[in-house]
Amino acid sequence: MSMNSRHPRVSRRTFAAGLGAAGIVAGTAPFNIIRAQGAPLKVGVLLPRSGFQAGIGQDCQRGVDVTAGLLKDAGLPPLQIMNADTESDVQIARAQAEKLINEGAQLLVGAFDSGQSTAIAQVAEQRGIPYVINIAAAPPITEQGYKFVFRNFPVAGRILTDAFENQKEIFEQTGKAPKTVTLLHVNDTFGTAMQKGMAAVLEKIPMPYKVVESIAYDPKARDLSVEVAKAKGTKADALLVVSRLNDAILLTRELVKQRWDGMGVLSMGPGWYEDQYLKTLGKLGDGPISFVPWYDPNKKMTKALIAALAKAHPDVNLNTNQVYTFEALLVASDAYKRAGTADPKALADAIRKTNITDNVSPGPGIQFDAKGQNDKLRNSAIQNRGGKLVTVAPKGATDAKVEWPATPYTKRS
């Protein structure tokens, strides 16, 4: 009898997961019958792998791709990944969350976008399934009193506070601060939350500039010439932006086309630091400074993640997308090990008691407050430089000196 006729056919992913499970169980005592059997935790990973956010969703997926080896090296149990595509759509995200749970997912991770993550959180809470958010900054998600929703990502207020503090540091360091800025922001859940949060934060952190105009736009737009013309017409010294990947590229091309020559772009969100942005625009992509959740280059786990990513994707720079997607899975595996069971309530209780210090993101580590939020995270300032990303603030956590003002687009060859 052939091997194929004796045993059911398994996929490469299932085979790899089985090897990982065997490796973990062989070196540890079983917690219960589930762990004794070496069954990996079934984790549904929801990301926008298609649609207008596809580039970022696929970048987050790279963080998923390198997780198995890192968990094994850390002595943590394996995860069985169940992938789902939100198609960059809130309602599809909701439907896919339901589908994953119906197919046996014991924990959910995702979904990069705040609107999609909000929908998934509602499903997870209703179904009593733990949900670990990888990236989503809208504050209301963890203000609902949910018991099964956890977020290891800073909220918009924290991102803004650190962004303005890091801006002030850069302006003081260079002695060159804009007097006026225009805000360009996406009109989705994240962009709107950031725009509304700015006024409150600016009351507490006086800045050397005045926001003279706020311009909202659809992140799905394929032409932003009108918005850029309006921003240029304000004659502001610099631009504040809250963007996504595709619109960041569109905005840059329009800034070049319309010969905008301000001091530079100050980004408080994704888009401008993405690999695809750098590769698509080449030298025109240099200059923008992003004030975002990042990683601590001095941590042991960071170095391991950088090495793993470089091996799997040698042409990709480590960034926020991979860092926080990996950490969401790290939280899941760590909780599963401590809980010793896939029971949803036990898993949620274990996540609530998380205390991971060997991690990647800036700050003392991963812990969750009573609302399910890691409120100890800090953010960095990074600048596009020669197709790479360098950290320019805060002091003590940099690897390059900031170049501010940036070289005007009108003076680039």
N, C-alpha and C positions, 0 to 999 in steps of 0.2 A: 504494500500500500504506500502510495506516495505521501510526502509530508503535507502537500496541499489538501489531500483528501482526508487526512487525519485531523487537521487543525483548521479552524476558520482563518480566512485571509485577513491579515492585519495591514494597516497603512504604515508608512514610514514614521508618521507622527506618533501613532499608537505604539509602535515598536520602540521608539526612542523614549516615550514616556514610561513604558514598561521597564526598560533598562534603568532609567533614573529611579523609579520606585524601588526596584530591586536593590540598587546601590544604597539607598537611604535605609531601607528596612534591615539590610544585612548588618549595618553598623549600629543599630539602635534597638532598644527593647520596645516591644509593641505597647501602645497606650491602650488600645482596645482591639476588638476584632477587625474594625475597619483598617486601622493602622497595621495590624498584624498581617493583613492580606496585602498590604502595600498599595492600597488604592489611592491614586492621586486625587487631590481636591479638584472638582470640576469647576473651572472658572470661565464664565462667559465674558469675553472681551469685546466691548462695543466701541467701534471707532468709525469715523467718516472716511471709509476707504474709497468712496466714489462721491461724485457731486462736487460742488465748488470748494469744499474743504479737503478734497481727496489727498492733495500733496502732504498736508499736515497729518492726516490720519495714517497715511502710509509711513510717515516718519515716526509716528508713535509706535507703529507696528515693529519697527526695528528694535525698540526697547523690549518688546515681547520676545523677539527672535533670540536675543542673547541672554534671556533670563534663566533658562534651564541650567546652564553650566554654572552660573554664579550662585544659584540656590544650592546646587550640589556641593560646590566648594565651601559654602558657608554652613554645611551640615543641616540644611533645611529640606523639608519634604517636597517632592515634585508636584507640579500642577498639570492638569489636563486642560489645555486651552481650547475653548470653543469660540471661534471667531464669528463675529456678526458685523455687517455693514449697515451703518445708520443712513447712508446715502446723503449725509449732510442735511437731514430733514428731521424735525422734532417728532412728528407723528410716526415716522418709520422707526426712529429710535425707540419710541414707546412700544411699538409692535414687536420689534426685534427683542426687546427685553422680556416681554411676555413669552415669546417663542423660545428663547434660551432657557427660561425657567421651566417651561413645559417639557423641554427636552432633557432636563436633568441638571442644569447648572445650579451649583450650590453656593456660588458667590459671583457677583458681577463687578466688573471693572470698566471704567470709561468716563466720559466719552469725548473729552477735549472741549467741546462746546458747552457753554452754560445752559442754553435752552434745551439741548438734547439731554444733558445731565439732569436737569430739573425733571424732565419727563421720566427718565429712568429711575430717579430717586422716588418718585410717586409710586411707580410700579413695584420697586423693591420693598418699599415700606408696606404697601398693601398686601404683598405676597409673603412678607416676613423673610426676605432673603438679604443677607448682608451685601452692601454695595460700597465699594471703595472707589472714590472719584480720583482719577489721575490728574486731570486738568479741567478746571472750571472755576472762575473767580467771582461769580455773582453771589453776594452775601446771603440772600434769602434762602439758598439751598440748605444751609445748616442752621436756619433760624425757625424751622418748622416743628421742632420738638421730635424729630425722627429718632427712632431707636436702632435702625438698621443701616443708616447712612453715615459714611465717614469720608472726610476730605483731607488728604495730605497735599494741600496746595493753598497758597495764601489767597485771601479774599481781596476784592478790588481795593478796599480801604488800605489794607496793608501794602499792596503793590504801589498805590499812589503815594502813601506816606514815605516809603523808602525811595521811590522815584524822585520825589521833590528834594529829599535830603541829599541824595546822590547828585542831583543836578546842582544844588548849591555848592557841594564840595568841588565839582568840576569847574563851576564859574569862579569860585574863589581861587582855585589852583591856577587857572589860566588868566584870571583878571579880566575876562571878557564875558559879559552876560548880556543876553538880549533884553531889550526894554519892552518889546511887544511880541506876542506869539498868536498864531491862529491855530485852533484845534480842528483837526479833521478826524472823524470817528465813524466806524461802522454803526448802523442803527439796529444791530441785533441785541440780544440780552446782555452780553458782555460789554459791548461798546456803550450801550445806554447806561449800564450800572457804573462804568468808569466815568462817563461824562457827568452824571449826577453826583458822583462822589468827589469830584474835583473841587467843587465850590466849598464843601465842608472842610476838606483837607487844607485848602489854601487859606482858610480863616485861621488855622492853627500854625501853618508854616508860611510866613510871608515870603514871597518870591520877588526877585528884582524886576520881574516883567508883569505885564498886564495881558490877560487873554482878551483880544479885541474882537474875535469872531469865533463861533462854533458852527461847524458845517458837518451835518450828518449825511451818510450815503449808504446805499444798499451794497453789502459785501458781494452780492452776486452780479453787480454791475459790470458791464464790459467796456464802458467808456466813462472815464472820470474827468474828461477835459473841462466840463463846466465847473466842477467842484474845484479843480486846480486853478482855473482862471479866477474864480471868486476868491480863493485863498491868496493868490498873487495880488489881486486887487486891493487887499487889505494893507499891503505893504508892510506886513509884520516882519520882524527881524528873523524869526525862526518858526518852525512848524512843530506843534505837538500832534502826535498821531496815535490812534488806537485802531489797528488794522488786522487783517488776515493776510495770508500769503498772496493770493491772486491780485487783490486790490493794492497791496504794497508795491507789486511790480508795475501795475497800471499807473499808480500815482507817480512812481519814480520816472517812468517813461514820459509822462505828461510834464513833470517838473523840468526834465531835460528839454523836451520839445518846446515848452513855453519859456525856456531860458530863465528859470527862477534862480536867483543868486543870493538867497538868504544865508544866514550863518550855519544852518544845518537842520537835520531832522532829529527830533527827540521822540522816540517811540516808547509807549507804555503798553506793550502787548506783543503778540507774535507777528509773524510776517516778515519783518525787516531783517531778522537774523537767520531765517531759514536757509538751509543749504541750497534749495531750489532758487531762492532769491539771489544768492551770491553767484550761482552758476549761470543763471539766466542773464544777469546784468553785467557781469565781469567788473571792470574798473568803475562803472557807473554805480555799482552797489556799495562802493567804499564810502565811509563817512558817517552814516546813521548811527546813533547811539541808542541802544535799547535798554530800558530799565525794567528788568524782568526777573522772575524766579529763575535761578540758575543752578550751579553746583559749586561745591567747595573743592578746589583742586588738590587740597592737602589731605583729604580723607582717604583712608585705605580702600574703601569700597569704590570710591570715585576712580582711582587708578585701575582697579580691576574692571570696572565698567568701560573705561576708555580703551583698555586693551582688548576686551571682548568685542566691542563695537568695531575697532580698527581691524580685527581679524575677519569679522563677518562682513563688514562694509567699509573697506579701506578708503573709499572716497567720500565718507560722511564724517562731518564734525559732530562731536557729542553736543547735544543741546537740551533745552527744556523738555522737548517732546519725549525723548528717550529716557531722560532722568526720572521724570515723575510717573511715566508709565511703568518703568522698572520698579520704582519704589512702591507703587500700588500693588504690584504682584509680590513684592518683598513682604509687605504688610500681610497679604493673604496667606503666604506660606508660613510666616512666623506665627500668625494666629492659629493656623491649622496644627502646627507642631505643639503649641501650648494647650490648645483645646483637646487635642487627641481625638477629635470627632468632627464630622461634617454637619452635625446638628446646627441649624441656623442660629438658634438662640445662644448656644455655647460658643459658636464662632464669633457672634456679635459681642458677647461678653469678653472674649479673648482680645478682640480688636480694641475694645474700649480700654483695656489694660496694657496696650502696646507701649513698649519703651525700647525702641531700637536706636542705639547710638552708633552702630557701624553702618552708616547710610551714606548718601551722596549729596543731598541738598544742604544748603547753608543753614546753620543753626545748631543747637545742641542735639538734635535727633528727631525721631518721630514719636510723638505722643498726641493723644486726643483729649480735648476738654469735654465737659459735660454735653456739649452740643455736637460732638463728633468732629470737631475742627482741630487741626494742628495749628495752634496760634503762635508757635515759636519759630516759624520759618522767617527767613530774611531774604532780601533780594539784592541783585548786583546791577552794575552798569557795564554793558559790553559794547564794543565798537567794532564795526566791520572794517577790516584792514587787510588788503591784499588777498581777498578770498577766504580769510580766516576770521576768527572771532577772538578778541583780546578783552580781558577784564580790566576796566579802568577805575572802578570804584566799587565798594568803599575802601578807605585806606586800610592797609594790612591784608587785603585780599585781592590784590591786583597783580597782573603780570605784564603791564605795559603802561606807558604814559599817554594820557588822552591827547588827541589832536582836535582842538577846538579853537576857533570855528573850523568847520570842514572846508575842504577845497570846493569852491562854487562849481556847479555843473557847467557854467559858461567858460570855465578856465581849465576844463579837463580835455585831454587830447582824445 
